[in-house]
């Protein structure tokens, strides 16, 4: 999908921007629920995802551990039933977040989960 740069520039196109992440991996620990000072509740967990064979040529690291956050109440209820080691699939968007700490502001990237499901072990083992 392409879009003109400006309404009058129909001959120049750029790709439409999108931010979508799809991951399948293993939950590293029991997901945690946290009430924020604003009153909002966020559920967070870490997802361990194996790197593909193409990545192994460049690094000896075989997995990535990715922070995930869930803001939707229905999804939170589902995620809070997951156990450490659960094989799951998540779809979401990358978000850069900022957090104040004693030494200043720290930024980090996480996946904001928009949909998720628990996978069967055989489905994960057969996925590329």
C-alpha positions in Angstrom: 0.0 0.0 0.0 1.4 3.4 -1.0 0.3 6.9 -0.1 1.2 10.2 -1.9 3.6 12.4 0.1 1.2 15.3 -0.1 -2.2 15.7 -1.7 -0.7 17.4 -4.8 2.1 14.9 -5.3 0.3 11.9 -6.9 3.5 10.8 -8.7 5.7 10.3 -5.6 4.7 7.5 -3.3 6.0 6.1 0.0 5.1 2.9 1.9 2.3 3.3 4.4 3.7 3.1 7.9 2.6 0.3 10.2 3.8 -1.1 13.6 2.9 -4.8 13.9 4.8 -7.5 15.8 4.0 -11.2 15.8 5.8 -13.4 18.2 5.6 -17.1 19.3 7.6 -18.1 22.3 7.7 -19.3 25.9 6.6 -17.2 28.9 9.7 -16.9 31.2 7.8 -16.4 34.5 4.3 -16.0 35.8 2.8 -12.7 34.4 2.5 -9.9 36.9 -0.3 -7.4 37.4 0.7 -3.9 38.6 -1.6 -0.9 39.6 -0.1 2.4 38.4 -0.4 5.7 40.3 -2.9 6.8 37.6 -5.2 3.9 38.7 -4.6 2.0 35.5 -3.6 -1.7 35.7 -1.0 -3.2 33.5 0.0 -6.9 33.2 3.5 -7.6 32.1 5.5 -10.7 31.2 8.6 -11.7 29.4 8.5 -13.8 26.3 11.5 -15.9 25.3 11.7 -16.3 21.5 14.2 -18.6 19.7 16.2 -16.8 17.0 16.0 -18.4 13.5 19.0 -20.1 11.9 19.8 -17.0 9.9 20.6 -15.1 13.1 22.9 -17.7 14.4 25.4 -16.9 11.7 25.9 -13.4 13.2 25.7 -14.2 17.0 26.0 -17.0 19.4 22.8 -15.8 21.2 20.1 -18.3 20.5 17.1 -16.5 22.1 15.7 -13.0 22.7 13.8 -12.1 25.8 11.1 -9.5 25.1 9.1 -7.5 27.5 5.4 -7.5 26.8 2.6 -5.4 28.4 -1.2 -5.9 28.3 -3.6 -3.0 28.9 -6.9 -4.6 27.8 -8.8 -6.0 30.7 -10.1 -9.1 28.9 -6.6 -10.0 27.6 -5.2 -9.4 31.1 -7.5 -12.0 32.5 -6.3 -14.5 29.9 -2.6 -13.7 30.3 -2.8 -13.9 34.1 -3.8 -17.6 33.8 -0.5 -18.4 31.9 2.2 -20.2 33.8 6.0 -20.0 33.4 6.9 -22.1 30.4 3.6 -21.6 28.6 4.0 -21.5 24.8 2.1 -18.5 23.5 1.5 -16.4 20.4 1.1 -12.6 20.7 0.4 -9.9 18.2 1.0 -6.3 19.1 3.0 -3.1 18.5 6.4 -1.9 19.6 6.2 0.9 22.2 9.0 3.0 23.6 8.3 3.7 27.2 10.0 6.0 29.8 10.4 5.3 33.5 11.7 7.5 36.2 14.3 6.0 38.5 16.5 7.3 41.3 19.2 8.1 38.8 17.0 9.8 36.1 14.8 8.7 33.2 15.3 5.3 31.6 13.7 4.4 28.2 12.9 0.8 27.0 11.0 -0.9 24.3 8.3 -3.4 24.9 5.5 -5.1 22.9 2.0 -3.8 23.7 -0.1 -6.9 23.3 -3.2 -6.5 21.2 -4.1 -10.2 20.8 -2.8 -13.4 22.2 -3.4 -17.1 22.6 -1.9 -20.1 24.3 -0.3 -22.5 21.8 -0.1 -26.3 22.0 3.5 -27.6 22.3 3.3 -29.3 19.0 2.2 -26.1 17.2 5.2 -24.2 18.5 7.7 -27.0 17.8 6.6 -27.1 14.1 6.6 -23.4 13.5 9.6 -22.0 11.5 
